[in-house]
Amino acid sequence: MSEMISTVTSKGQITIPAAVREYLGIKQGDKLSFIIEGEEGEVRVKRVRYRNVESLRGIAGSLPKPLSWEEMLEIAHEDRAQEIVDGE
């Protein structure tokens, strides 16, 4: 077990230590979930992974024009190919 300390700012914000970000695979823009457990003040943190399309509504903003299914598939394939090239 490893313990890392972070300070809360006046706005209630903290910096997540690099080791924690790496361990959880957290990148800029990711969402985190905080789960309060027990009565000892323990909180679990995990990266949110979306489970269904409905939970993604509005997350990416809007497009200037709607995309066809074929255009969406092409973009998805290009993104996946880039992930493979990047080793993700």
PyMOL Python script that loads the backbone (N, CA, C, O; Angstrom):
from pymol import cmd

cmd.read_pdbstr("""\
ATOM      1  N   MET A   1       0.859  -1.181   0.000  1.00  0.00           N
ATOM      2  CA  MET A   1       0.000   0.000   0.000  1.00  0.00           C
ATOM      3  C   MET A   1       0.899   1.236   0.000  1.00  0.00           C
ATOM      4  O   MET A   1       1.952   1.257   0.638  1.00  0.00           O
ATOM      5  N   SER A   2       0.473   2.236  -0.709  1.00  0.00           N
ATOM      6  CA  SER A   2       1.239   3.468  -0.824  1.00  0.00           C
ATOM      7  C   SER A   2       0.326   4.644  -0.486  1.00  0.00           C
ATOM      8  O   SER A   2      -0.826   4.686  -0.918  1.00  0.00           O
ATOM      9  N   GLU A   3       0.837   5.586   0.276  1.00  0.00           N
ATOM     10  CA  GLU A   3       0.052   6.762   0.645  1.00  0.00           C
ATOM     11  C   GLU A   3       0.698   8.002   0.057  1.00  0.00           C
ATOM     12  O   GLU A   3       1.909   8.196   0.159  1.00  0.00           O
ATOM     13  N   MET A   4      -0.128   8.843  -0.561  1.00  0.00           N
ATOM     14  CA  MET A   4       0.329  10.114  -1.105  1.00  0.00           C
ATOM     15  C   MET A   4      -0.574  11.211  -0.568  1.00  0.00           C
ATOM     16  O   MET A   4      -1.780  11.006  -0.426  1.00  0.00           O
ATOM     17  N   ILE A   5      -0.016  12.358  -0.273  1.00  0.00           N
ATOM     18  CA  ILE A   5      -0.770  13.459   0.316  1.00  0.00           C
ATOM     19  C   ILE A   5      -0.913  14.577  -0.712  1.00  0.00           C
ATOM     20  O   ILE A   5       0.027  14.899  -1.440  1.00  0.00           O
ATOM     21  N   SER A   6      -2.097  15.156  -0.755  1.00  0.00           N
ATOM     22  CA  SER A   6      -2.377  16.283  -1.639  1.00  0.00           C
ATOM     23  C   SER A   6      -3.136  17.325  -0.837  1.00  0.00           C
ATOM     24  O   SER A   6      -3.919  16.974   0.046  1.00  0.00           O
ATOM     25  N   THR A   7      -2.917  18.596  -1.127  1.00  0.00           N
ATOM     26  CA  THR A   7      -3.537  19.693  -0.380  1.00  0.00           C
ATOM     27  C   THR A   7      -4.782  20.209  -1.100  1.00  0.00           C
ATOM     28  O   THR A   7      -4.787  20.358  -2.322  1.00  0.00           O
ATOM     29  N   VAL A   8      -5.819  20.477  -0.341  1.00  0.00           N
ATOM     30  CA  VAL A   8      -7.060  21.025  -0.888  1.00  0.00           C
ATOM     31  C   VAL A   8      -6.912  22.544  -0.988  1.00  0.00           C
ATOM     32  O   VAL A   8      -6.506  23.199  -0.028  1.00  0.00           O
ATOM     33  N   THR A   9      -7.246  23.102  -2.162  1.00  0.00           N
ATOM     34  CA  THR A   9      -7.174  24.553  -2.352  1.00  0.00           C
ATOM     35  C   THR A   9      -8.416  25.227  -1.769  1.00  0.00           C
ATOM     36  O   THR A   9      -9.342  24.554  -1.316  1.00  0.00           O
ATOM     37  N   SER A  10      -8.425  26.551  -1.785  1.00  0.00           N
ATOM     38  CA  SER A  10      -9.578  27.308  -1.275  1.00  0.00           C
ATOM     39  C   SER A  10     -10.836  27.035  -2.101  1.00  0.00           C
ATOM     40  O   SER A  10     -11.949  27.260  -1.624  1.00  0.00           O
ATOM     41  N   LYS A  11     -10.667  26.553  -3.332  1.00  0.00           N
ATOM     42  CA  LYS A  11     -11.809  26.223  -4.199  1.00  0.00           C
ATOM     43  C   LYS A  11     -12.225  24.759  -4.067  1.00  0.00           C
ATOM     44  O   LYS A  11     -13.107  24.296  -4.790  1.00  0.00           O
ATOM     45  N   GLY A  12     -11.590  24.028  -3.142  1.00  0.00           N
ATOM     46  CA  GLY A  12     -11.945  22.626  -2.939  1.00  0.00           C
ATOM     47  C   GLY A  12     -11.306  21.695  -3.959  1.00  0.00           C
ATOM     48  O   GLY A  12     -11.759  20.562  -4.122  1.00  0.00           O
ATOM     49  N   GLN A  13     -10.277  22.143  -4.638  1.00  0.00           N
ATOM     50  CA  GLN A  13      -9.617  21.333  -5.666  1.00  0.00           C
ATOM     51  C   GLN A  13      -8.340  20.713  -5.115  1.00  0.00           C
ATOM     52  O   GLN A  13      -7.724  21.244  -4.191  1.00  0.00           O
ATOM     53  N   ILE A  14      -7.953  19.578  -5.697  1.00  0.00           N
ATOM     54  CA  ILE A  14      -6.684  18.953  -5.355  1.00  0.00           C
ATOM     55  C   ILE A  14      -5.973  18.561  -6.645  1.00  0.00           C
ATOM     56  O   ILE A  14      -6.594  18.433  -7.699  1.00  0.00           O
ATOM     57  N   THR A  15      -4.667  18.375  -6.542  1.00  0.00           N
ATOM     58  CA  THR A  15      -3.898  17.822  -7.647  1.00  0.00           C
ATOM     59  C   THR A  15      -3.764  16.333  -7.377  1.00  0.00           C
ATOM     60  O   THR A  15      -3.330  15.929  -6.298  1.00  0.00           O
ATOM     61  N   ILE A  16      -4.135  15.522  -8.350  1.00  0.00           N
ATOM     62  CA  ILE A  16      -3.998  14.082  -8.202  1.00  0.00           C
ATOM     63  C   ILE A  16      -2.543  13.725  -8.502  1.00  0.00           C
ATOM     64  O   ILE A  16      -2.042  14.036  -9.583  1.00  0.00           O
ATOM     65  N   PRO A  17      -1.864  13.082  -7.566  1.00  0.00           N
ATOM     66  CA  PRO A  17      -0.458  12.744  -7.790  1.00  0.00           C
ATOM     67  C   PRO A  17      -0.253  11.941  -9.083  1.00  0.00           C
ATOM     68  O   PRO A  17      -1.100  11.135  -9.468  1.00  0.00           O
ATOM     69  N   ALA A  18       0.878  12.177  -9.737  1.00  0.00           N
ATOM     70  CA  ALA A  18       1.175  11.529 -11.022  1.00  0.00           C
ATOM     71  C   ALA A  18       1.080  10.009 -10.925  1.00  0.00           C
ATOM     72  O   ALA A  18       0.560   9.367 -11.837  1.00  0.00           O
ATOM     73  N   ALA A  19       1.573   9.427  -9.839  1.00  0.00           N
ATOM     74  CA  ALA A  19       1.529   7.971  -9.690  1.00  0.00           C
ATOM     75  C   ALA A  19       0.095   7.451  -9.682  1.00  0.00           C
ATOM     76  O   ALA A  19      -0.181   6.378 -10.220  1.00  0.00           O
ATOM     77  N   VAL A  20      -0.817   8.206  -9.075  1.00  0.00           N
ATOM     78  CA  VAL A  20      -2.231   7.816  -9.040  1.00  0.00           C
ATOM     79  C   VAL A  20      -2.838   7.947 -10.436  1.00  0.00           C
ATOM     80  O   VAL A  20      -3.572   7.065 -10.881  1.00  0.00           O
ATOM     81  N   ARG A  21      -2.530   9.055 -11.130  1.00  0.00           N
ATOM     82  CA  ARG A  21      -3.048   9.240 -12.492  1.00  0.00           C
ATOM     83  C   ARG A  21      -2.575   8.109 -13.403  1.00  0.00           C
ATOM     84  O   ARG A  21      -3.348   7.577 -14.200  1.00  0.00           O
ATOM     85  N   GLU A  22      -1.319   7.755 -13.279  1.00  0.00           N
ATOM     86  CA  GLU A  22      -0.788   6.658 -14.105  1.00  0.00           C
ATOM     87  C   GLU A  22      -1.459   5.336 -13.760  1.00  0.00           C
ATOM     88  O   GLU A  22      -1.852   4.585 -14.652  1.00  0.00           O
ATOM     89  N   TYR A  23      -1.591   5.050 -12.467  1.00  0.00           N
ATOM     90  CA  TYR A  23      -2.201   3.804 -12.017  1.00  0.00           C
ATOM     91  C   TYR A  23      -3.635   3.653 -12.528  1.00  0.00           C
ATOM     92  O   TYR A  23      -4.037   2.571 -12.955  1.00  0.00           O
ATOM     93  N   LEU A  24      -4.403   4.745 -12.480  1.00  0.00           N
ATOM     94  CA  LEU A  24      -5.804   4.714 -12.918  1.00  0.00           C
ATOM     95  C   LEU A  24      -5.961   4.954 -14.413  1.00  0.00           C
ATOM     96  O   LEU A  24      -7.049   4.773 -14.958  1.00  0.00           O
ATOM     97  N   GLY A  25      -4.881   5.361 -15.082  1.00  0.00           N
ATOM     98  CA  GLY A  25      -4.976   5.664 -16.516  1.00  0.00           C
ATOM     99  C   GLY A  25      -5.750   6.939 -16.770  1.00  0.00           C
ATOM    100  O   GLY A  25      -6.441   7.057 -17.782  1.00  0.00           O
ATOM    101  N   ILE A  26      -5.643   7.897 -15.862  1.00  0.00           N
ATOM    102  CA  ILE A  26      -6.402   9.145 -15.964  1.00  0.00           C
ATOM    103  C   ILE A  26      -5.699  10.108 -16.913  1.00  0.00           C
ATOM    104  O   ILE A  26      -4.494  10.343 -16.824  1.00  0.00           O
ATOM    105  N   LYS A  27      -6.506  10.659 -17.831  1.00  0.00           N
ATOM    106  CA  LYS A  27      -6.002  11.676 -18.754  1.00  0.00           C
ATOM    107  C   LYS A  27      -6.880  12.920 -18.628  1.00  0.00           C
ATOM    108  O   LYS A  27      -7.960  12.874 -18.039  1.00  0.00           O
ATOM    109  N   GLN A  28      -6.406  14.019 -19.185  1.00  0.00           N
ATOM    110  CA  GLN A  28      -7.175  15.265 -19.146  1.00  0.00           C
ATOM    111  C   GLN A  28      -8.569  15.031 -19.709  1.00  0.00           C
ATOM    112  O   GLN A  28      -8.729  14.409 -20.759  1.00  0.00           O
ATOM    113  N   GLY A  29      -9.563  15.528 -19.010  1.00  0.00           N
ATOM    114  CA  GLY A  29     -10.952  15.411 -19.464  1.00  0.00           C
ATOM    115  C   GLY A  29     -11.668  14.167 -18.959  1.00  0.00           C
ATOM    116  O   GLY A  29     -12.887  14.069 -19.098  1.00  0.00           O
ATOM    117  N   ASP A  30     -10.935  13.201 -18.368  1.00  0.00           N
ATOM    118  CA  ASP A  30     -11.576  12.001 -17.839  1.00  0.00           C
ATOM    119  C   ASP A  30     -12.464  12.358 -16.657  1.00  0.00           C
ATOM    120  O   ASP A  30     -12.264  13.379 -16.000  1.00  0.00           O
ATOM    121  N   LYS A  31     -13.429  11.520 -16.401  1.00  0.00           N
ATOM    122  CA  LYS A  31     -14.328  11.684 -15.255  1.00  0.00           C
ATOM    123  C   LYS A  31     -13.899  10.706 -14.170  1.00  0.00           C
ATOM    124  O   LYS A  31     -13.457   9.595 -14.460  1.00  0.00           O
ATOM    125  N   LEU A  32     -14.033  11.129 -12.919  1.00  0.00           N
ATOM    126  CA  LEU A  32     -13.717  10.283 -11.779  1.00  0.00           C
ATOM    127  C   LEU A  32     -14.956  10.074 -10.933  1.00  0.00           C
ATOM    128  O   LEU A  32     -15.830  10.939 -10.862  1.00  0.00           O
ATOM    129  N   SER A  33     -15.024   8.922 -10.295  1.00  0.00           N
ATOM    130  CA  SER A  33     -16.106   8.601  -9.388  1.00  0.00           C
ATOM    131  C   SER A  33     -15.526   8.478  -7.985  1.00  0.00           C
ATOM    132  O   SER A  33     -14.494   7.836  -7.795  1.00  0.00           O
ATOM    133  N   PHE A  34     -16.182   9.089  -7.000  1.00  0.00           N
ATOM    134  CA  PHE A  34     -15.761   9.015  -5.603  1.00  0.00           C
ATOM    135  C   PHE A  34     -16.810   8.208  -4.844  1.00  0.00           C
ATOM    136  O   PHE A  34     -17.986   8.571  -4.823  1.00  0.00           O
ATOM    137  N   ILE A  35     -16.379   7.114  -4.222  1.00  0.00           N
ATOM    138  CA  ILE A  35     -17.288   6.236  -3.499  1.00  0.00           C
ATOM    139  C   ILE A  35     -16.943   6.286  -2.015  1.00  0.00           C
ATOM    140  O   ILE A  35     -15.845   5.898  -1.617  1.00  0.00           O
ATOM    141  N   ILE A  36     -17.878   6.763  -1.198  1.00  0.00           N
ATOM    142  CA  ILE A  36     -17.669   6.835   0.246  1.00  0.00           C
ATOM    143  C   ILE A  36     -17.979   5.462   0.825  1.00  0.00           C
ATOM    144  O   ILE A  36     -19.062   4.916   0.615  1.00  0.00           O
ATOM    145  N   GLU A  37     -17.008   4.908   1.562  1.00  0.00           N
ATOM    146  CA  GLU A  37     -17.158   3.569   2.125  1.00  0.00           C
ATOM    147  C   GLU A  37     -17.028   3.605   3.634  1.00  0.00           C
ATOM    148  O   GLU A  37     -16.136   4.257   4.177  1.00  0.00           O
ATOM    149  N   GLY A  38     -17.906   2.913   4.294  1.00  0.00           N
ATOM    150  CA  GLY A  38     -17.806   2.768   5.741  1.00  0.00           C
ATOM    151  C   GLY A  38     -17.931   4.077   6.490  1.00  0.00           C
ATOM    152  O   GLY A  38     -18.304   5.108   5.930  1.00  0.00           O
ATOM    153  N   GLU A  39     -17.610   4.009   7.760  1.00  0.00           N
ATOM    154  CA  GLU A  39     -17.727   5.180   8.617  1.00  0.00           C
ATOM    155  C   GLU A  39     -16.363   5.688   9.063  1.00  0.00           C
ATOM    156  O   GLU A  39     -16.282   6.552   9.937  1.00  0.00           O
ATOM    157  N   GLU A  40     -15.301   5.169   8.479  1.00  0.00           N
ATOM    158  CA  GLU A  40     -13.943   5.542   8.860  1.00  0.00           C
ATOM    159  C   GLU A  40     -13.382   6.671   7.996  1.00  0.00           C
ATOM    160  O   GLU A  40     -12.199   6.996   8.098  1.00  0.00           O
ATOM    161  N   GLY A  41     -14.217   7.270   7.147  1.00  0.00           N
ATOM    162  CA  GLY A  41     -13.747   8.348   6.292  1.00  0.00           C
ATOM    163  C   GLY A  41     -12.988   7.864   5.072  1.00  0.00           C
ATOM    164  O   GLY A  41     -12.205   8.614   4.488  1.00  0.00           O
ATOM    165  N   GLU A  42     -13.211   6.617   4.680  1.00  0.00           N
ATOM    166  CA  GLU A  42     -12.532   6.072   3.511  1.00  0.00           C
ATOM    167  C   GLU A  42     -13.315   6.384   2.249  1.00  0.00           C
ATOM    168  O   GLU A  42     -14.540   6.268   2.210  1.00  0.00           O
ATOM    169  N   VAL A  43     -12.581   6.784   1.218  1.00  0.00           N
ATOM    170  CA  VAL A  43     -13.192   7.096  -0.065  1.00  0.00           C
ATOM    171  C   VAL A  43     -12.396   6.382  -1.152  1.00  0.00           C
ATOM    172  O   VAL A  43     -11.168   6.463  -1.182  1.00  0.00           O
ATOM    173  N   ARG A  44     -13.087   5.690  -2.034  1.00  0.00           N
ATOM    174  CA  ARG A  44     -12.457   5.054  -3.183  1.00  0.00           C
ATOM    175  C   ARG A  44     -12.598   5.975  -4.377  1.00  0.00           C
ATOM    176  O   ARG A  44     -13.625   6.635  -4.531  1.00  0.00           O
ATOM    177  N   VAL A  45     -11.585   6.029  -5.221  1.00  0.00           N
ATOM    178  CA  VAL A  45     -11.631   6.827  -6.444  1.00  0.00           C
ATOM    179  C   VAL A  45     -11.413   5.888  -7.607  1.00  0.00           C
ATOM    180  O   VAL A  45     -10.504   5.059  -7.588  1.00  0.00           O
ATOM    181  N   LYS A  46     -12.256   6.021  -8.625  1.00  0.00           N
ATOM    182  CA  LYS A  46     -12.030   5.223  -9.820  1.00  0.00           C
ATOM    183  C   LYS A  46     -12.370   6.046 -11.056  1.00  0.00           C
ATOM    184  O   LYS A  46     -13.170   6.981 -11.004  1.00  0.00           O
ATOM    185  N   ARG A  47     -11.759   5.683 -12.139  1.00  0.00           N
ATOM    186  CA  ARG A  47     -12.030   6.341 -13.409  1.00  0.00           C
ATOM    187  C   ARG A  47     -13.363   5.837 -13.930  1.00  0.00           C
ATOM    188  O   ARG A  47     -13.629   4.635 -13.899  1.00  0.00           O
ATOM    189  N   VAL A  48     -14.199   6.739 -14.406  1.00  0.00           N
ATOM    190  CA  VAL A  48     -15.510   6.369 -14.931  1.00  0.00           C
ATOM    191  C   VAL A  48     -15.335   5.841 -16.342  1.00  0.00           C
ATOM    192  O   VAL A  48     -14.701   6.469 -17.190  1.00  0.00           O
ATOM    193  N   ARG A  49     -15.905   4.686 -16.568  1.00  0.00           N
ATOM    194  CA  ARG A  49     -15.947   4.118 -17.915  1.00  0.00           C
ATOM    195  C   ARG A  49     -17.418   3.992 -18.274  1.00  0.00           C
ATOM    196  O   ARG A  49     -18.178   3.317 -17.579  1.00  0.00           O
ATOM    197  N   TYR A  50     -17.812   4.632 -19.341  1.00  0.00           N
ATOM    198  CA  TYR A  50     -19.220   4.665 -19.713  1.00  0.00           C
ATOM    199  C   TYR A  50     -19.685   3.301 -20.185  1.00  0.00           C
ATOM    200  O   TYR A  50     -18.995   2.617 -20.941  1.00  0.00           O
ATOM    201  N   ARG A  51     -20.865   2.919 -19.729  1.00  0.00           N
ATOM    202  CA  ARG A  51     -21.378   1.592 -20.028  1.00  0.00           C
ATOM    203  C   ARG A  51     -22.441   1.576 -21.130  1.00  0.00           C
ATOM    204  O   ARG A  51     -22.718   0.524 -21.707  1.00  0.00           O
ATOM    205  N   ASN A  52     -23.033   2.731 -21.423  1.00  0.00           N
ATOM    206  CA  ASN A  52     -24.045   2.736 -22.467  1.00  0.00           C
ATOM    207  C   ASN A  52     -24.049   4.080 -23.178  1.00  0.00           C
ATOM    208  O   ASN A  52     -23.523   5.073 -22.676  1.00  0.00           O
ATOM    209  N   VAL A  53     -24.642   4.085 -24.331  1.00  0.00           N
ATOM    210  CA  VAL A  53     -24.648   5.282 -25.166  1.00  0.00           C
ATOM    211  C   VAL A  53     -25.407   6.418 -24.495  1.00  0.00           C
ATOM    212  O   VAL A  53     -24.996   7.573 -24.607  1.00  0.00           O
ATOM    213  N   GLU A  54     -26.483   6.129 -23.811  1.00  0.00           N
ATOM    214  CA  GLU A  54     -27.302   7.166 -23.182  1.00  0.00           C
ATOM    215  C   GLU A  54     -26.495   7.971 -22.170  1.00  0.00           C
ATOM    216  O   GLU A  54     -26.718   9.172 -22.016  1.00  0.00           O
ATOM    217  N   SER A  55     -25.547   7.313 -21.471  1.00  0.00           N
ATOM    218  CA  SER A  55     -24.753   8.030 -20.474  1.00  0.00           C
ATOM    219  C   SER A  55     -23.788   9.020 -21.113  1.00  0.00           C
ATOM    220  O   SER A  55     -23.219   9.863 -20.420  1.00  0.00           O
ATOM    221  N   LEU A  56     -23.600   8.927 -22.411  1.00  0.00           N
ATOM    222  CA  LEU A  56     -22.685   9.816 -23.123  1.00  0.00           C
ATOM    223  C   LEU A  56     -23.371  11.042 -23.720  1.00  0.00           C
ATOM    224  O   LEU A  56     -22.701  11.911 -24.277  1.00  0.00           O
ATOM    225  N   ARG A  57     -24.695  11.125 -23.613  1.00  0.00           N
ATOM    226  CA  ARG A  57     -25.439  12.220 -24.228  1.00  0.00           C
ATOM    227  C   ARG A  57     -24.870  13.577 -23.818  1.00  0.00           C
ATOM    228  O   ARG A  57     -24.768  13.886 -22.631  1.00  0.00           O
ATOM    229  N   GLY A  58     -24.499  14.386 -24.823  1.00  0.00           N
ATOM    230  CA  GLY A  58     -24.045  15.744 -24.607  1.00  0.00           C
ATOM    231  C   GLY A  58     -22.591  15.888 -24.191  1.00  0.00           C
ATOM    232  O   GLY A  58     -22.098  17.010 -24.074  1.00  0.00           O
ATOM    233  N   ILE A  59     -21.894  14.786 -23.964  1.00  0.00           N
ATOM    234  CA  ILE A  59     -20.529  14.875 -23.446  1.00  0.00           C
ATOM    235  C   ILE A  59     -19.551  15.466 -24.457  1.00  0.00           C
ATOM    236  O   ILE A  59     -18.570  16.101 -24.069  1.00  0.00           O
ATOM    237  N   ALA A  60     -19.806  15.266 -25.732  1.00  0.00           N
ATOM    238  CA  ALA A  60     -18.855  15.721 -26.751  1.00  0.00           C
ATOM    239  C   ALA A  60     -19.250  17.057 -27.373  1.00  0.00           C
ATOM    240  O   ALA A  60     -18.583  17.524 -28.297  1.00  0.00           O
ATOM    241  N   GLY A  61     -20.296  17.667 -26.896  1.00  0.00           N
ATOM    242  CA  GLY A  61     -20.731  18.932 -27.486  1.00  0.00           C
ATOM    243  C   GLY A  61     -21.594  18.677 -28.712  1.00  0.00           C
ATOM    244  O   GLY A  61     -22.281  17.659 -28.795  1.00  0.00           O
ATOM    245  N   SER A  62     -21.557  19.597 -29.656  1.00  0.00           N
ATOM    246  CA  SER A  62     -22.389  19.441 -30.843  1.00  0.00           C
ATOM    247  C   SER A  62     -21.544  19.587 -32.102  1.00  0.00           C
ATOM    248  O   SER A  62     -20.439  20.129 -32.072  1.00  0.00           O
ATOM    249  N   LEU A  63     -22.082  19.101 -33.188  1.00  0.00           N
ATOM    250  CA  LEU A  63     -21.413  19.176 -34.491  1.00  0.00           C
ATOM    251  C   LEU A  63     -22.085  20.236 -35.349  1.00  0.00           C
ATOM    252  O   LEU A  63     -23.264  20.538 -35.166  1.00  0.00           O
ATOM    253  N   PRO A  64     -21.322  20.808 -36.298  1.00  0.00           N
ATOM    254  CA  PRO A  64     -21.932  21.791 -37.186  1.00  0.00           C
ATOM    255  C   PRO A  64     -23.044  21.184 -38.056  1.00  0.00           C
ATOM    256  O   PRO A  64     -24.017  21.854 -38.401  1.00  0.00           O
ATOM    257  N   LYS A  65     -22.873  19.885 -38.404  1.00  0.00           N
ATOM    258  CA  LYS A  65     -23.914  19.178 -39.158  1.00  0.00           C
ATOM    259  C   LYS A  65     -23.933  17.728 -38.691  1.00  0.00           C
ATOM    260  O   LYS A  65     -22.903  17.209 -38.262  1.00  0.00           O
ATOM    261  N   PRO A  66     -25.079  17.066 -38.765  1.00  0.00           N
ATOM    262  CA  PRO A  66     -25.149  15.656 -38.364  1.00  0.00           C
ATOM    263  C   PRO A  66     -24.252  14.804 -39.267  1.00  0.00           C
ATOM    264  O   PRO A  66     -24.081  15.102 -40.449  1.00  0.00           O
ATOM    265  N   LEU A  67     -23.684  13.742 -38.692  1.00  0.00           N
ATOM    266  CA  LEU A  67     -22.867  12.812 -39.463  1.00  0.00           C
ATOM    267  C   LEU A  67     -23.695  11.584 -39.837  1.00  0.00           C
ATOM    268  O   LEU A  67     -24.576  11.159 -39.090  1.00  0.00           O
ATOM    269  N   SER A  68     -23.395  11.032 -40.995  1.00  0.00           N
ATOM    270  CA  SER A  68     -24.041   9.783 -41.397  1.00  0.00           C
ATOM    271  C   SER A  68     -23.408   8.639 -40.614  1.00  0.00           C
ATOM    272  O   SER A  68     -22.330   8.792 -40.040  1.00  0.00           O
ATOM    273  N   TRP A  69     -24.077   7.500 -40.595  1.00  0.00           N
ATOM    274  CA  TRP A  69     -23.538   6.325 -39.921  1.00  0.00           C
ATOM    275  C   TRP A  69     -22.172   5.956 -40.503  1.00  0.00           C
ATOM    276  O   TRP A  69     -21.248   5.620 -39.762  1.00  0.00           O
ATOM    277  N   GLU A  70     -22.049   6.019 -41.819  1.00  0.00           N
ATOM    278  CA  GLU A  70     -20.788   5.693 -42.479  1.00  0.00           C
ATOM    279  C   GLU A  70     -19.665   6.646 -42.050  1.00  0.00           C
ATOM    280  O   GLU A  70     -18.533   6.211 -41.840  1.00  0.00           O
ATOM    281  N   GLU A  71     -19.974   7.935 -41.919  1.00  0.00           N
ATOM    282  CA  GLU A  71     -18.965   8.904 -41.475  1.00  0.00           C
ATOM    283  C   GLU A  71     -18.525   8.614 -40.035  1.00  0.00           C
ATOM    284  O   GLU A  71     -17.341   8.708 -39.710  1.00  0.00           O
ATOM    285  N   MET A  72     -19.486   8.261 -39.182  1.00  0.00           N
ATOM    286  CA  MET A  72     -19.153   7.938 -37.799  1.00  0.00           C
ATOM    287  C   MET A  72     -18.265   6.689 -37.720  1.00  0.00           C
ATOM    288  O   MET A  72     -17.298   6.656 -36.958  1.00  0.00           O
ATOM    289  N   LEU A  73     -18.599   5.666 -38.511  1.00  0.00           N
ATOM    290  CA  LEU A  73     -17.791   4.450 -38.531  1.00  0.00           C
ATOM    291  C   LEU A  73     -16.370   4.737 -39.014  1.00  0.00           C
ATOM    292  O   LEU A  73     -15.405   4.216 -38.455  1.00  0.00           O
ATOM    293  N   GLU A  74     -16.244   5.559 -40.042  1.00  0.00           N
ATOM    294  CA  GLU A  74     -14.928   5.902 -40.572  1.00  0.00           C
ATOM    295  C   GLU A  74     -14.083   6.601 -39.500  1.00  0.00           C
ATOM    296  O   GLU A  74     -12.905   6.287 -39.331  1.00  0.00           O
ATOM    297  N   ILE A  75     -14.684   7.535 -38.791  1.00  0.00           N
ATOM    298  CA  ILE A  75     -13.968   8.240 -37.720  1.00  0.00           C
ATOM    299  C   ILE A  75     -13.575   7.270 -36.613  1.00  0.00           C
ATOM    300  O   ILE A  75     -12.456   7.328 -36.103  1.00  0.00           O
ATOM    301  N   ALA A  76     -14.487   6.381 -36.240  1.00  0.00           N
ATOM    302  CA  ALA A  76     -14.197   5.403 -35.184  1.00  0.00           C
ATOM    303  C   ALA A  76     -13.050   4.487 -35.596  1.00  0.00           C
ATOM    304  O   ALA A  76     -12.168   4.197 -34.787  1.00  0.00           O
ATOM    305  N   HIS A  77     -13.056   4.033 -36.838  1.00  0.00           N
ATOM    306  CA  HIS A  77     -11.979   3.165 -37.316  1.00  0.00           C
ATOM    307  C   HIS A  77     -10.646   3.908 -37.341  1.00  0.00           C
ATOM    308  O   HIS A  77      -9.616   3.344 -36.975  1.00  0.00           O
ATOM    309  N   GLU A  78     -10.659   5.159 -37.766  1.00  0.00           N
ATOM    310  CA  GLU A  78      -9.426   5.956 -37.782  1.00  0.00           C
ATOM    311  C   GLU A  78      -8.894   6.152 -36.355  1.00  0.00           C
ATOM    312  O   GLU A  78      -7.694   6.028 -36.111  1.00  0.00           O
ATOM    313  N   ASP A  79      -9.793   6.456 -35.424  1.00  0.00           N
ATOM    314  CA  ASP A  79      -9.381   6.642 -34.027  1.00  0.00           C
ATOM    315  C   ASP A  79      -8.797   5.350 -33.455  1.00  0.00           C
ATOM    316  O   ASP A  79      -7.769   5.382 -32.778  1.00  0.00           O
ATOM    317  N   ARG A  80      -9.445   4.217 -33.725  1.00  0.00           N
ATOM    318  CA  ARG A  80      -8.958   2.929 -33.211  1.00  0.00           C
ATOM    319  C   ARG A  80      -7.604   2.591 -33.820  1.00  0.00           C
ATOM    320  O   ARG A  80      -6.709   2.113 -33.122  1.00  0.00           O
ATOM    321  N   ALA A  81      -7.449   2.839 -35.122  1.00  0.00           N
ATOM    322  CA  ALA A  81      -6.168   2.580 -35.783  1.00  0.00           C
ATOM    323  C   ALA A  81      -5.064   3.425 -35.145  1.00  0.00           C
ATOM    324  O   ALA A  81      -3.946   2.947 -34.956  1.00  0.00           O
ATOM    325  N   GLN A  82      -5.372   4.665 -34.817  1.00  0.00           N
ATOM    326  CA  GLN A  82      -4.378   5.537 -34.184  1.00  0.00           C
ATOM    327  C   GLN A  82      -4.018   5.022 -32.796  1.00  0.00           C
ATOM    328  O   GLN A  82      -2.852   5.066 -32.403  1.00  0.00           O
ATOM    329  N   GLU A  83      -5.008   4.532 -32.049  1.00  0.00           N
ATOM    330  CA  GLU A  83      -4.741   3.950 -30.722  1.00  0.00           C
ATOM    331  C   GLU A  83      -3.791   2.774 -30.836  1.00  0.00           C
ATOM    332  O   GLU A  83      -2.882   2.624 -30.020  1.00  0.00           O
ATOM    333  N   ILE A  84      -3.997   1.936 -31.848  1.00  0.00           N
ATOM    334  CA  ILE A  84      -3.134   0.765 -32.055  1.00  0.00           C
ATOM    335  C   ILE A  84      -1.720   1.209 -32.386  1.00  0.00           C
ATOM    336  O   ILE A  84      -0.757   0.648 -31.865  1.00  0.00           O
ATOM    337  N   VAL A  85      -1.584   2.215 -33.248  1.00  0.00           N
ATOM    338  CA  VAL A  85      -0.273   2.734 -33.605  1.00  0.00           C
ATOM    339  C   VAL A  85       0.416   3.320 -32.385  1.00  0.00           C
ATOM    340  O   VAL A  85       1.625   3.159 -32.219  1.00  0.00           O
ATOM    341  N   ASP A  86      -0.354   4.009 -31.514  1.00  0.00           N
ATOM    342  CA  ASP A  86       0.191   4.637 -30.312  1.00  0.00           C
ATOM    343  C   ASP A  86       0.449   3.631 -29.193  1.00  0.00           C
ATOM    344  O   ASP A  86       1.074   3.966 -28.187  1.00  0.00           O
ATOM    345  N   GLY A  87      -0.033   2.395 -29.365  1.00  0.00           N
ATOM    346  CA  GLY A  87       0.181   1.363 -28.358  1.00  0.00           C
ATOM    347  C   GLY A  87      -0.752   1.430 -27.180  1.00  0.00           C
ATOM    348  O   GLY A  87      -0.405   0.956 -26.098  1.00  0.00           O
ATOM    349  N   GLU A  88      -1.912   1.996 -27.347  1.00  0.00           N
ATOM    350  CA  GLU A  88      -2.875   2.110 -26.237  1.00  0.00           C
ATOM    351  C   GLU A  88      -3.787   0.907 -26.193  1.00  0.00           C
ATOM    352  O   GLU A  88      -4.660   0.826 -25.329  1.00  0.00           O
TER     353      GLU A  88
END
""", "prot")
cmd.dss("prot")
cmd.show_as("cartoon", "prot")
cmd.util.cbc("prot")
cmd.orient("prot")
